[in-house]
Structures are given as structure tokens and as C-alpha cells.
Amino acid sequence: MKKLLIILSFLFIYLFTFVQNVCAEELYKFTSANFDTSNSVIVLAAQDTQASSVLSNIKLVKMENPSRVYFDIDSSIITFPKQDWVFNSGNIKEVKINQFSTNPNTVRVVLYYDNGFNPNDVSFIRIKNNIIIKLKNSNIGDNDYFHNTYRDEHSSSSDFYEYLTITTPVAQSEETLVGQIHEAFNTQAEQIMEKKELKLNTKYYLNNITPKQNGVLLNGFGSVTIEKPMILYNPTRIVYDLPNTLVDMKIRNKEYRINETESVKIGQFSVNKARIVITTDAVSDYIPIYSSDNQSLIIANYKKTNNSTLYNSSSNAIAYSKEKNDALTESMIIKFDSPIVHGLDRYHDKIILYLYNVSKYSDENFKNTFKNSFFNNATIELMPKIGLKLTVPTEQDAIASTYLGADGRSIKITVKQVQKKEPSLSETKSIMLNPPVNTNVSKGKKKVVIDAGHGGSDVGAVGGGTYEKDITLDVSKRVEAILKQKGYQVLMTRDDDTYVSLQDRVSISENFNPDIFVSIHVNSSVRPEITGVETHYYHQESMSLAQTVHSSFASAVQSPNRGLFKSKFYVINHTTCPAILVEIGFISNSSERAQLVSDKRKQATAKSIADGIENYFKQYK
């Protein structure tokens, strides 16, 4: 009875305070905060309200010892934990965002800086109910600030990471009386915070994963980007990479069940990239679905998803525009009257966007806006129980990206066409005076060049009396045999212990006019403790081949995954088809050397490379 009275007392106090606040002012509710170092901006995203502009009320106050500026936002609250970001590089040293007071409701943002920062450069932009704090003069103007949500590219000059200290709330037990009350009303208690030292990819920090019946929900802070997915086999699975993303240690490399036949695993693929692998037979049905604030993401089977659970408000398309970025690049922009929830499906010749909570549009305005542009053949249609379906055809080699406005009310699709070029002399078939004759050429079969590194007088790396040239030839012949058994045309740059120059290897390949080129090598280091496998590429069009083969290869052998490298090796730089060089282990490490000369390791290596090649052709060719 006593406990009940205490609970009722707390409820009365809470309700009294709540009613007072509601009557006193209309609150401006910030739902997320993101610091984007690539553009030097802080984005404070807020819910839709009828609140008037806050920009006129913001005053920047300078203080010394330490050097800092702060500003207050009146009639506002944060619905996320207070933020404290400490940077170890750059002129901004620390950013704090907290609820400065609750009567009146005021949010305070404090920026600590060094002598290289000019606080007079700080300016504010309001996009709907979102505030963008510009920390330097940049190309972000009064137009929508867009987050990149999807890209075809698997590497970009925008990829970066930042050393950072963040504070996060410590999970508290809900067994306490106060905890039960706050849980019942979904309010924020004063939280205990802890600091974490991170090498943070400042675009997105992924800290929670929740399996659903037909997909998986990912939560974090920042803005999430997804790269073009890969489909792998044996078992069948779809792979999504998230650039500029750091995965919390507590969810890395754990397998989560989606249902009886499907599972998902997430890991830190490289220092600035997360990888999500979903094992499922329905790989063609899984798509990413983005929240309106781009803080969370659902990767789900769109054919089995209950679309009505994805949103709680409807929206309409209200404006259409286009941009010509350069001679090869154009953008389509669609604006809406409310934040949108959208899914994306990428094919080799088109992009499909599912605008789940959008029900109205103007077909006439849409067609008139985008005629005589890259998007002339784009279509938009209403699909019952789904929303709008936007289809944008693309050339097969075009590079596409999508963006979501900071307020969730605009979508931008950018397409970059591939520049056509005349074939150079190196691309003709008359490159060799006496080209080798391939007597087993069959039309329609995929053609692969396997390049066994070194040979003859060029023994390659040496360890414990073992020559690299012998291992590479053995493994290459095994790859050749497996691929031929699968029906591929295969040409070896050498099939015995003879010397072949780098220029001749390229010439042999160019004359054969293959679909791909794979060079096989063994690594070495002055540090004998180093082991592992790695894959190298040089040209951008070789990235997909490198990722697909390396994924198969690295998962099949018991050796550390050292990742992908962009390297200017002669044979992969001068070949005109997609070309990679795989380093299958370190001959300088006695333990790994013993594995490399064993039939078990050679066969596992050869099979995984051949499987990766087959996966590549199934997905990209």
C-alpha cells in the first residue's frame, strides 16, 4: 500500500509538471544531433511543430580560459542523451549539447576551440525544424543539406575517420521506482554517463542491432550510408557495406537469428567500414529502408514487410527539380510536405525507390521537369498498400548515389555517366607480333586470365628454402582446373617454371581479351610474426572483383584478414579489364609457410578464389 501511494505521488507530481510545461510554451523537440566533419557542420534534427523560427533568438556568446563559445535555444528540449564529443584533431576540440534548463526549457550548445578557429565564422541555417550550425564557410547554403544514403562506389575520397571521445548513457535497471515511472511515461531520467575512446567514423556510429521477423533493425547516431550490395553463394547471402561507420564492440561478429532459416551478422570490415551479412535464400528481396532522420535503418524482405509499421504520418510530393553538376553528372530532386520513409533497390540498369508514406504526386509536373535530362525515362507510379514507386533507368556502367535532406522532406538521386573513350593502342588485339593461339575458345563463355606470380630465374620471395614461384604456380593450376570444370575459358600467363616479364604478362592478357585478370602471389615481410591474406586492385572498376574474391578467399583460409589495398602493381595497373592481385599468405612466417606448401591450404585457397570469381560473374556480369 505504501509503495502504491509513493507511485501515485510521483505520478501526480509528474502530471502536474507536464501540464504546466505544456500550457506554458510550445516546445521545440530535438530528436538527434550529428557532427559532420566532412562539411564542418552540426545538424540538430527536430520534430515538426508550428514553432516560429528560432534563428532570431540565437546569440553566440564568447568566453575565455578555455576558449569557447556557446548559444542557447529557447523553448526547446533534447529527447536524446546529452552529448559530449571530444576531438583529437582539428580546430574544434570539444562539443557539448545538453538540456541547460527545464524551467524555462533551454538547450545549450558549447564549442571549445583552439587558436586556429574563428568563432565569427559560426552561422546558422534553419531547414524546416532542423538547425544546421556551420563552423566554417562552406558550400552549404540555404538549400537543403543532404545526407548520402546510398552509393554505387565502394571507395571514395569522402571516406574518413576521426579520433574521438564520446559520452554515452549507462544502462540502468528498471527495477527502481523512479525507473518504473520514467519507463511508463517514456521520459528521460538524469542518466549516468560514461566516456568511450573511439576511432570514430564521424558519419555513423552503429551501436544496436535488433532482429525482426523478416529483417533487421540497425540503430546508431550520425547519418548512415550503404554501398551497392554483393550477393555471395555457398551459402547464399547478401552483403551490405556501410562506409564511415564504426560498430560498437558489443554487437560485432555475433550471429543473430532473423527466423528459422535466416540469420544476420555484423562486423568491422575495415577501420572505416562496417559489413552486414544476411544469410538467406531470398537475397533478391532484401532492401535497405531508411528512417526519415537517417539515424536508423531496416534491412528487410520488402515482399514480407508490413509497410504500415514503417511510418506514422503520410506525405505528398509537392515539388520537382533537377541539377546539372557537370557534363557527365545530373541530379533529380523531389520535395515532400512531410518527412518520408523510403526503401531502395539497385539493379544493374536502374534504381527503384519505394516511398512508403507518400500517396500523392503530379505525373505531369514530374515528366515536364525531367524531360531532356538523364531522367527522361524515369517513371513514378502509385502502388496500393505500398506508396509511390520511383524507377530511374541508368546506363549499365553509370555510378548512382541517393541523398536524404536533413529534414527528411527531400530526396536527391545523382547519376554519373561513364565517359566514352576511343580504344587506345594498348586495347587493340595487335599488341603482340606473335600472340599465343588459344585453340579452345568457345563463344559465350566467360574468359579469365590466371597469372602465376614470378617464375624461372625470378623466384620471388624466399622462406625456409621455399620459393614463391613454386607455390603460385601450383595454386594457379588448381584454380585453372576448377574454373575449366565450371565451364570458363582460362588462359595462364605461364603454366610451367619459365620466366615471363611483366610487360609480356599484360600483352598475353590483352590479346586474349578476358573478362577479368587474377594474379596470384605470396607475401613476405622483414617481421616474421606477420601473417594474413590480402587483395590488391588499382582501377575503380576492379573494386567489385577485389571485394567479391577477397570475401570468398579470406573466409575460407585460417589466416588473418588484412583487407583490400589500392596498389599500383604493374600487371593490375596496365590491364584494361577488371584486374586484381591476391597475396595468399606470408612465406616469411614459418607457421604460415608450412600451411602454404600443404595440399590442404593450396586446395582451399584455389577453391575459394575460383568461388569468388564465380560469385563475381553471377553478380556483376
Secondary structure by P-SEA (a helix, b strand, c coil): caaaaaaaaaaaaaaaaaaaaaacccccccccccccccccbbbbbbcccccccccccbbbbbbccccccccccccccccccbbbbbbcccccccccccccccccbbbbbbbbbccccccccbbbbbcccbbbbbcccccccccccccccccccccccccccccbbbbbbcccccccaaaaaaaaaccccbbbbbbbbccccccbbbcbbbbcccbbbbbbccbbbbcbbbbbccccbbbbbbccbbbbcccccbbbbcccccccccccccccbbbbbbbccccccbbbbbcccccbbbbcccccccccccccbbbbbcccccccccccbbbbbbbbcccccbbbbbcccbbbbbbcccccccaaaaaaaccccccccbbbbbbccccbbbbbbbcccbbbbbbbcccccbbbbbbbbcccccccccccccccccccccccccccbbbbbbbccccccccccccccccaaaaaaaaaaaaaaaaaaacccccccccccccccaaaaaaaaaaacccbbbbbbccccccccccccbbbbccccaaaaaaaaaaaaaaccccccccccccccccccccccccccccccccccaaaaaaaacaaaaaaaaaaaaaaaaaaaaccc
